[in-house]
Amino acid sequence: MKRQPSIDIVRGIVMIIMALDHVRDLMHVDSITQSPTDLSTTSPLLFFTRFITHLCAPTFIFLAGTSVYLSLQNKNNLAETRAFLFKRGLWLLLLEFTVVNFGLFFDIGFHSLLFEVIAAIGFGFIVLSFLLKIRTQTLSIIGLLILFFHNLLPLIPFAENSVLKAVLAPLFSPVVFPFSGRAFIMGYPPIPWLGIMLVGFATGKFFVLAEEKRKKLFIKIGLSALTLFTIIRFVNIYGDPALWTTQKDAVFTFLSFMNVTKYPPSLLFCLVTLGIMFLLLAFAENFSNRIQKVTLVYGKVPLFYFVIHFYIIHILTLVMLFAQGFSFSQFEFTTGTFGRPKDIESGFPIWTVYLIWIFVLALLYKPCKWFGKHKAENQHWWLKYI
């Protein structure tokens, strides 16, 4: 089975968008003090700058599962795939808590250990390595059950100090564990994200279909997911812990309707983001040659891009602080503010964030193109892990 360009194109699209989110996180003037989805303080542009980046994590994790399925079909060797998947999962967990966490915070003392998307993929790979013997259809059902019903967990009346609650909470919802003056932050509760990966794995079988048939199927799935999102969201009873409400005008009421929960990924969050992803997969190979060429450069080297882009953005953040008159002694690396002083205004307006985002993408283009070529032309074992 040949490599599927639509997967790399869509992965490249969401990775391009992801850089915008991280530039905003580290460099926007209000990112330290305000949430872009807080309707009392946000603007439509800022809200949708954040909303569009909701596509990134679920698409990234879904396609990671799809790639596992396609790799298993290519190798036709269950034992080898299982061993590689387990080792790669451990490697991603190690990478998250060292290289990625340092790139995010630049805190040599690692006062915040953040379990985010790379760790969620690593966890998913490890679990999936033990599930490969299970029928694909069964894994699909398990994944869908997780997506549709994990929002019910907070409704279960556990005793406040129950052991079961203490065990389940970090698997299903964000939790902070303080220890020795530090904090372990479960930003991406692994079970809901595992559900996305399992559905992605099961979807891999559709890539054996002829292109036109696959396109029609993905359009149908994408539109069905978006329709289901609209119906459930309109009913406003289940599917997301944050219900929508009438706001000061029609625009902000629409923002409230679209303001779905990512931490953990609610059913409605999954329906709207994965619905859009399926439509992108359906039309990816119909995009212009220029768009395909650019997105493939980033989409073929996702982990390389992910790690490098954090360091570039964070270095630019420090340059910004120096340019705005701060001295190194004012930088705060242990408080989770990426070096920015907590109580003094810093950062750029949203239009500057967009310009820096484009600059970051331009800086990354040549290195990603080089590494993609190097990876394709060499068979070194370690390249499989990057």
URZIZI-V783905 format. One record per backbone hydrogen bond with DSSP energy under -1.0 kcal/mol. NH is the residue of the N-H (numbers start at 1). CO is the residue of the C=O. If there is no record, write none. Layout:
nh=NH co=CO
nh=NH co=CO
This chain:
nh=8 co=4
nh=9 co=5
nh=10 co=6
nh=11 co=7
nh=12 co=8
nh=13 co=9
nh=14 co=10
nh=15 co=11
nh=16 co=12
nh=17 co=13
nh=18 co=14
nh=19 co=15
nh=21 co=17
nh=22 co=18
nh=23 co=19
nh=24 co=20
nh=25 co=21
nh=26 co=22
nh=27 co=23
nh=28 co=24
nh=29 co=348
nh=31 co=28
nh=34 co=30
nh=38 co=35
nh=41 co=38
nh=42 co=38
nh=47 co=43
nh=48 co=44
nh=49 co=45
nh=50 co=46
nh=51 co=47
nh=52 co=48
nh=54 co=51
nh=55 co=52
nh=56 co=53
nh=59 co=55
nh=60 co=56
nh=61 co=57
nh=62 co=58
nh=63 co=59
nh=64 co=60
nh=65 co=61
nh=66 co=62
nh=67 co=63
nh=68 co=64
nh=69 co=65
nh=70 co=66
nh=71 co=67
nh=72 co=68
nh=73 co=69
nh=74 co=70
nh=75 co=71
nh=76 co=72
nh=81 co=77
nh=82 co=78
nh=83 co=79
nh=84 co=80
nh=85 co=81
nh=86 co=82
nh=87 co=83
nh=88 co=84
nh=89 co=85
nh=90 co=86
nh=91 co=87
nh=92 co=88
nh=93 co=89
nh=94 co=90
nh=95 co=91
nh=96 co=92
nh=97 co=93
nh=100 co=95
nh=101 co=96
nh=102 co=98
nh=103 co=99
nh=104 co=100
nh=105 co=101
nh=106 co=102
nh=110 co=107
nh=113 co=183
nh=115 co=185
nh=120 co=116
nh=121 co=117
nh=122 co=118
nh=123 co=119
nh=124 co=120
nh=125 co=121
nh=126 co=122
nh=127 co=123
nh=128 co=124
nh=129 co=125
nh=130 co=127
nh=131 co=128
nh=134 co=131
nh=139 co=135
nh=140 co=136
nh=141 co=137
nh=142 co=138
nh=143 co=139
nh=144 co=140
nh=145 co=141
nh=146 co=142
nh=147 co=143
nh=148 co=144
nh=149 co=145
nh=150 co=146
nh=152 co=149
nh=153 co=150
nh=155 co=152
nh=156 co=153
nh=158 co=156
nh=162 co=159
nh=166 co=162
nh=167 co=163
nh=168 co=164
nh=169 co=165
nh=171 co=168
nh=172 co=168
nh=173 co=169
nh=177 co=184
nh=179 co=182
nh=182 co=179
nh=183 co=111
nh=184 co=177
nh=185 co=113
nh=186 co=175
nh=187 co=185
nh=188 co=115
nh=191 co=171
nh=193 co=189
nh=194 co=190
nh=195 co=191
nh=196 co=192
nh=197 co=193
nh=198 co=194
nh=199 co=195
nh=200 co=196
nh=201 co=197
nh=202 co=198
nh=203 co=199
nh=204 co=201
nh=205 co=202
nh=206 co=203
nh=207 co=204
nh=208 co=205
nh=209 co=206
nh=214 co=210
nh=215 co=211
nh=216 co=212
nh=217 co=213
nh=218 co=214
nh=219 co=215
nh=220 co=216
nh=221 co=217
nh=222 co=218
nh=223 co=219
nh=224 co=220
nh=225 co=221
nh=226 co=222
nh=227 co=223
nh=228 co=224
nh=229 co=225
nh=230 co=226
nh=231 co=227
nh=232 co=228
nh=233 co=229
nh=234 co=230
nh=235 co=231
nh=236 co=232
nh=253 co=249
nh=254 co=250
nh=255 co=251
nh=256 co=252
nh=257 co=253
nh=258 co=254
nh=260 co=258
nh=266 co=261
nh=268 co=239
nh=270 co=266
nh=271 co=267
nh=272 co=268
nh=273 co=269
nh=274 co=270
nh=275 co=271
nh=276 co=272
nh=277 co=273
nh=278 co=274
nh=279 co=275
nh=280 co=276
nh=281 co=277
nh=282 co=278
nh=283 co=279
nh=284 co=280
nh=286 co=283
nh=287 co=284
nh=292 co=288
nh=293 co=289
nh=294 co=290
nh=295 co=291
nh=296 co=292
nh=297 co=293
nh=298 co=294
nh=299 co=295
nh=300 co=296
nh=301 co=298
nh=305 co=301
nh=306 co=302
nh=307 co=303
nh=308 co=304
nh=309 co=305
nh=310 co=306
nh=311 co=307
nh=312 co=308
nh=313 co=309
nh=314 co=310
nh=315 co=311
nh=316 co=312
nh=317 co=313
nh=318 co=314
nh=319 co=315
nh=320 co=316
nh=321 co=317
nh=322 co=318
nh=323 co=319
nh=324 co=320
nh=325 co=322
nh=326 co=321
nh=330 co=327
nh=331 co=328
nh=332 co=339
nh=339 co=332
nh=340 co=337
nh=348 co=27
nh=353 co=349
nh=354 co=350
nh=355 co=351
nh=356 co=352
nh=357 co=353
nh=358 co=354
nh=359 co=355
nh=360 co=356
nh=361 co=357
nh=362 co=358
nh=363 co=359
nh=364 co=360
nh=365 co=361
nh=368 co=364
nh=369 co=365
nh=370 co=366
nh=371 co=367
nh=372 co=368
nh=373 co=369
nh=374 co=370
nh=375 co=371
nh=376 co=372
nh=377 co=373
nh=383 co=380
nh=384 co=381
nh=385 co=382
nh=386 co=383
